[in-house]
Amino acid sequence: MKHFNLAALATSLGLAVAPAAQADTLRHVIGAAALSGLTDGTQAWADYIKEQTGGETEIKIYAGSLLNFAETFTGLRDGIADSGFVVSAYHRAELPYANLLSDMGTAGVDPVAMAGAANDFMFNCKPCLAEFNDAGQIFLGNTVTGPYYMYNQKPVKALEDFQGKKIRGFGPFARWLDAMGGSAISMGATDIYESMSQGHIDGNIHTLETLDTLSTGEVANYALNQPIAVFIGNTMFNVSGITWGGLDDKTKRAMIDGAARGHAIATIDSVQQAKSILADPQAHGVELLEPEADVKEKSEAFRKSDMEAVATLNRDTYKISDAPEQVAAFLKLVEKWEALVQGIDTTDVDAVSELYLQEVFSKVDPASLG
């Protein structure tokens, strides 16, 4: 793997590493192009900021250019970009609390409710916010995508089929694979297509829309109709601490409130995309397989025991001493949000974004973020 200095990259691209907040246009990076609802949610966030600031602040989105997902974390710290999409799972050592939250993807099955619970949790967790601040970033919420499904080159639908299979997965998805008898392989999203095409891995666990957005439908043949968990680690709108310090209160407020709508759009789109693909999987390159009874039973047993496993893993391995208490707190928030979303149409972007805004984002004081 080639390593390089991000400051040098900025110089070579003619970008200033000094604060860009005084400029009219801020740079927002997404590590891959064609991300469907994630990109749509980001554009909605940018549009909201421009509208609320009367055009004084605009966001230019760099999708699939400037910085990749792994580089964005330090790129924000160094001021190469003003804001960006950070995948917490790539930075477990620096973001233990954010990854504790990502580990809890089996706590619920409704992504809209889980997104509400996740942001309620994060914005009221001082160590969670502090670890982003220590990394030179301002956290502005999580998008929840999923549920995640497994798709493979060869049929996998019974427990015996998992034996010897190497499948890309992390966090709750890796633990599920382990329970099923498969082997979890960790790698970045942009490496999946090549790894599958060359036979380095047998499959992938991801949102079904990645069959299209990552072109993996070209190298996968089968998808298992067994939802595994949701993914909570999409911190789509993190702002560089350098940039944040130069923003006026109006722009900060717009960034926070606009995130409510951006997260709603991205989460709802992920749910709707999955429903569409499950209705016509062959149009996306795969045959849909129904899991055998042993896989269904094992998956249900895994879900019931996973939260206890998460608490133990994060306390003992990742040294979060209060992990059991944090898990218990999140489970209560999931119950709260499952009740809240019953009162709205969870396919209605306006209704969902308004609920997120009222219950979480409007209550966030910009001064509390760093």
C-alpha positions in Angstrom: 0.0 0.0 0.0 1.3 3.4 -0.9 1.6 5.9 1.9 2.0 9.6 1.5 1.8 12.9 3.4 -1.6 14.5 3.3 -0.1 18.0 3.6 2.0 17.3 0.6 -1.0 16.0 -1.2 -2.8 19.3 -0.4 0.1 21.3 -1.8 0.3 19.2 -5.0 -3.4 19.8 -5.6 -3.1 23.5 -5.0 -5.2 23.4 -1.8 -4.5 25.5 1.3 -4.1 23.6 4.5 -5.0 26.8 6.4 -8.6 27.3 7.5 -11.0 27.5 4.6 -13.9 28.7 6.6 -13.4 32.3 5.4 -14.1 31.3 1.9 -17.6 31.2 0.4 -17.2 27.6 -0.6 -16.2 24.7 1.7 -14.9 21.4 0.5 -16.8 18.2 1.5 -15.3 14.8 0.7 -16.9 11.4 0.2 -14.5 8.6 -0.4 -16.4 6.9 -3.2 -18.6 8.1 -6.0 -22.1 6.9 -6.8 -23.2 6.3 -3.2 -26.9 6.7 -4.0 -28.9 7.8 -0.9 -25.7 8.7 1.0 -24.8 11.2 -1.8 -28.4 12.4 -2.0 -28.4 13.0 1.8 -25.1 14.9 1.5 -26.5 17.1 -1.2 -29.6 17.9 0.8 -27.3 18.9 3.7 -25.3 21.2 1.5 -28.5 22.7 0.0 -29.9 23.4 3.5 -26.8 25.2 4.6 -26.8 27.4 1.5 -30.4 28.3 2.0 -30.1 29.0 5.7 -27.1 31.2 5.3 -28.5 33.1 2.4 -25.9 31.8 0.0 -23.0 33.0 2.2 -21.8 29.4 2.8 -21.8 26.8 0.0 -20.6 23.2 0.1 -18.8 21.7 -2.9 -18.9 17.9 -2.8 -15.9 15.9 -3.9 -17.3 12.3 -4.4 -14.6 9.7 -5.2 -11.9 12.3 -5.4 -9.5 14.4 -3.2 -9.5 11.9 -0.3 -10.6 8.3 0.0 -12.5 6.9 3.0 -9.3 5.9 5.0 -7.6 9.3 4.3 -10.6 11.5 5.3 -10.0 10.9 9.0 -6.6 12.7 9.0 -7.5 14.9 6.1 -10.1 16.7 8.2 -7.6 17.0 11.1 -5.1 18.6 8.7 -7.6 20.9 7.0 -7.3 19.3 3.5 -11.1 19.2 3.5 -13.5 21.2 5.5 -15.9 18.4 6.1 -16.3 14.8 5.1 -17.7 11.3 5.4 -15.8 9.3 8.0 -16.2 5.6 8.5 -15.6 5.0 12.1 -14.9 1.3 11.6 -11.6 2.2 9.9 -10.4 3.9 13.0 -11.2 1.8 16.0 -8.2 2.7 18.1 -9.0 6.5 17.8 -12.8 6.1 18.0 -13.6 3.4 20.6 -17.0 4.8 21.6 -18.1 5.4 18.1 -17.3 1.8 17.3 -19.1 0.6 20.4 -22.2 2.2 18.9 -21.5 0.5 15.5 -21.1 -2.8 17.3 -24.7 -2.5 18.4 -26.3 -2.9 14.9 -28.2 -5.9 16.1 -30.1 -3.9 18.8 -33.0 -3.2 16.4 -34.3 -3.9 12.9 -35.7 -0.6 11.9 -33.0 1.7 10.5 -35.1 4.8 10.9 -35.6 4.2 14.6 -32.0 3.1 15.0 -30.7 6.3 13.5 -32.8 8.3 15.9 -31.5 6.2 18.8 -27.9 6.4 17.6 -27.9 10.2 17.4 -29.7 10.6 20.7 -27.0 8.4 22.2 -24.0 10.2 20.6 -25.0 13.8 21.3 -25.5 13.0 24.9 -22.3 11.0 25.3 -19.4 13.3 26.3 -16.6 10.7 25.7 -18.1 10.0 22.3 -18.0 13.6 21.2 -14.5 14.1 22.8 -12.9 11.4 20.8 -13.9 13.1 17.6 -12.7 16.4 18.9 -9.3 14.8 19.8 -9.1 13.7 16.2 -9.6 17.3 15.0 -13.2 16.8 14.0 -16.7 17.9 14.9 -19.3 15.1 14.9 -22.7 15.9 13.3 -24.5 12.6 13.5 -24.8 9.1 12.1 -26.8 7.8 9.2 -28.0 4.2 9.7 -28.0 2.0 6.6 -29.3 -1.5 6.0 -30.3 -4.0 7.0 -27.1 -5.7 5.7 -27.3 -8.9 3.7 -24.7 -11.4 2.5 -24.1 -11.9 -1.2 -21.7 -14.5 -2.6 -20.3 -16.0 -5.8 -21.5 -19.5 -4.8 -24.8 -20.6 -3.1 -24.7 -20.2 0.7 -27.9 -20.9 2.5 -27.3 -23.7 5.0 -24.8 -23.7 7.9 -22.6 -26.3 6.1 -22.2 -23.9 3.2 -20.4 -21.4 5.3 -17.5 -23.7 6.0 -14.3 -22.5 4.4 -15.9 -19.4 3.0 -14.0 -16.1 3.3 -16.5 -13.2 3.4 -15.9 -9.5 3.9 -17.5 -8.4 7.1 -16.8 -6.3 10.3 -18.3 -5.5 13.6 -21.7 -7.3 14.1 -21.5 -8.8 10.6 -18.1 -10.4 11.4 -19.6 -11.8 14.6 -22.5 -13.2 12.7 -20.2 -14.9 10.2 -18.3 -16.4 13.0 -21.5 -17.8 14.5 -22.4 -19.2 11.1 -19.0 -20.9 10.7 -17.6 -18.6 8.1 -14.4 -16.5 8.1 -14.7 -12.7 8.3 -12.3 -10.7 6.1 -11.8 -7.0 6.8 -11.2 -4.6 3.9 -12.4 -1.3 2.6 -15.5 -1.0 0.5 -13.6 0.1 -2.6 -11.5 -3.1 -2.6 -14.5 -5.5 -2.6 -15.1 -5.7 -6.3 -11.5 -6.6 -7.2 -11.1 -9.0 -4.3 -14.3 -10.9 -5.3 -13.4 -10.9 -9.0 -10.0 -12.4 -8.3 -11.3 -15.0 -5.8 -9.6 -13.6 -2.8 -12.9 -13.5 -1.0 -16.1 -15.5 -1.6 -18.6 -12.8 -0.8 -19.5 -9.6 1.0 -21.9 -8.4 3.7 -23.3 -5.0 2.8 -26.4 -3.1 1.9 -28.0 -4.6 -1.2 -27.7 -1.3 -3.1 -24.0 -1.8 -3.3 -24.7 -4.5 -5.9 -25.2 -1.5 -8.1 -23.3 1.4 -6.5 -20.1 -0.7 -6.1 -20.8 -2.8 -9.2 -20.5 -6.0 -7.1 -23.6 -7.4 -8.8 -21.2 -8.1 -11.7 -19.1 -10.5 -9.5 -21.7 -11.9 -7.1 -24.3 -14.5 -8.1 -26.4 -15.1 -5.1 -27.8 -13.1 -2.2 -29.2 -14.7 1.1 -32.6 -13.4 2.1 -31.5 -13.1 5.8 -31.2 -9.6 7.2 -28.2 -9.5 9.6 -28.0 -6.1 11.3 -28.0 -2.4 10.4 -24.8 -0.3 10.1 -24.5 2.7 12.4 -21.0 3.9 11.4 -21.7 6.4 8.7 -20.6 9.7 10.2 -21.4 11.6 7.0 -21.0 15.3 8.0 -18.0 15.5 10.2 -16.5 19.0 10.1 -12.8 19.8 10.4 -12.0 21.4 13.8 -9.9 24.0 11.9 -12.9 25.0 9.8 -15.4 24.8 12.6 -13.4 27.4 14.6 -13.8 29.9 11.8 -17.5 29.5 11.2 -20.2 31.9 12.4 -23.0 30.8 14.6 -25.5 30.9 11.7 -23.5 28.5 9.7 -22.9 26.1 12.6 -26.6 26.1 13.3 -27.4 25.3 9.7 -24.9 22.5 9.6 -26.4 20.9 12.7 -30.0 21.2 11.7 -29.4 20.3 8.1 -27.8 17.1 9.2 -31.2 16.0 10.5 -32.6 16.0 7.0 -29.4 14.6 5.4 -29.5 11.6 7.7 -33.2 11.1 7.1 -32.8 11.0 3.4 -29.8 8.6 3.4 -31.4 6.2 5.9 -34.8 6.1 4.2 -33.2 5.7 0.8 -31.2 2.7 2.0 -34.4 1.0 3.3 -36.3 1.7 0.1 -33.4 0.5 -2.1 -33.3 -2.8 -0.2 -37.0 -3.4 -0.7 -36.7 -2.6 -4.4 -33.8 -5.0 -4.9 -35.5 -7.8 -2.9 -38.5 -7.5 -5.2 -36.4 -8.0 -8.4 -32.9 -9.3 -7.4 -32.0 -10.6 -10.9 -32.2 -7.1 -12.3 -29.3 -6.4 -9.9 -27.2 -9.4 -10.8 -28.1 -12.0 -8.2 -30.5 -14.8 -7.4 -32.2 -14.5 -4.1 -31.8 -17.6 -1.9 -34.0 -18.4 1.1 -32.0 -19.5 4.2 -32.4 -23.0 5.5 -33.9 -23.5 8.9 -30.6 -24.0 10.6 -29.4 -20.6 9.4 -32.6 -18.9 10.6 -32.3 -20.5 14.0 -28.7 -19.7 14.4 -29.3 -16.1 13.3 -32.0 -15.6 15.9 -29.9 -17.1 18.6 -27.1 -14.8 17.6 -29.3 -11.7 17.8 -30.5 -12.6 21.3 -27.0 -13.0 22.7 -25.2 -10.3 20.8 -25.7 -7.3 23.1 -24.1 -9.1 26.0 -21.2 -10.1 23.7 -20.9 -6.4 22.6 -20.7 -5.3 26.2 -18.0 -7.9 27.1 -16.0 -7.3 23.9 -15.8 -3.6 24.4 -15.1 -3.7 28.1 -12.4 -6.4 28.0 -10.8 -6.0 24.5 -11.3 -2.3 23.8 -11.0 -1.2 27.4 -14.2 0.8 27.6 -14.9 0.3 31.3 -18.5 1.5 31.2 -19.4 -0.5 28.1 -22.1 -2.6 29.8 -23.8 0.7 31.0 -23.5 2.3 27.6 -25.1 -0.8 26.0 -27.9 -0.7 28.5 -28.5 3.0 27.8 -28.6 2.5 24.0 -31.1 -0.4 24.3 -33.4 2.0 26.3 -33.1 4.6 23.5 -33.9 2.0 20.9 -37.1 1.2 22.7 -37.9 4.9 22.9 -37.3 5.5 19.2 -39.2 2.4 18.1 -42.2 3.9 19.9 -41.6 7.4 18.4 -41.5 6.2 14.8 -44.7 4.4 15.1 -46.4 7.8 15.1 -45.1 8.8 11.6 -44.7 7.5 8.1 -41.1 6.3 8.1 -40.9 6.6 4.3 -41.8 10.3 4.5 -38.5 12.3 4.5 -40.3 15.4 5.9 -41.8 13.5 8.8 -38.6 11.7 9.7 -36.3 14.7 9.4 -38.7 16.8 11.5 -38.7 14.1 14.2 -34.9 13.9 14.2 -34.7 17.7 14.3 -37.2 18.1 17.2 -35.9 15.2 19.3 -32.2 15.6 18.8 -30.6 18.1 16.5 -32.4 21.2 17.5 -31.3 20.5 21.1 -27.6 20.4 20.2 -25.7 23.6 21.3 -23.0 24.4 18.8 -20.7 25.4 21.6 -20.9 21.9 23.1 -19.4 20.3 20.0 -15.9 21.8 20.3 
